Amino acid sequence: MLAKRVLVVEDDALVSMAVEAEIAGCDHAVVGPFGSGADALASLGFVEPPDAAVIDLRLRDGSCLDCARALRRCGVPFLVYTGCLAPVELPADLRAAPWIEKPALTGRLAAAVNALLRAHVIAA
């Protein structure tokens, strides 16, 4: 798979570094990371949309829901990487997104990002 650009939206610096390392280990480029939804949203207006995104459910400025909606509008597939259990009732913008609970075993996040990218290419 050719190198892709993966947006990372994570407010915990240590988790963010681990996510970056896993994505870089797959030879993908990291966009960000951004610690707030507002910063991530602002980046979408200034750069070419990423090929995929990894977003935390809870960010320092609130929920990732606005990011999820913006990514969907741009046609960018994303997964939610969070320390929260998936609630029974998810907002519509998060229902179809893969959900990975922190901490994940090494390689699981990278595999999920690659699967997300492959599925998006097949669907396109």
Buried (B, 14 or more C-beta within 10 A) or exposed (E): EEEBBBBBBBBBEEBBEBBBEBBBEBEBEBBBBBBBBBBBBEBBEEEEBBBBBBBBBBBEBEBBBBBBBBBBEEEBBBBBBBEEEBEEEBEEBBEEBBBBEBEBEEEBBBBBBBBBBEEBEEEE
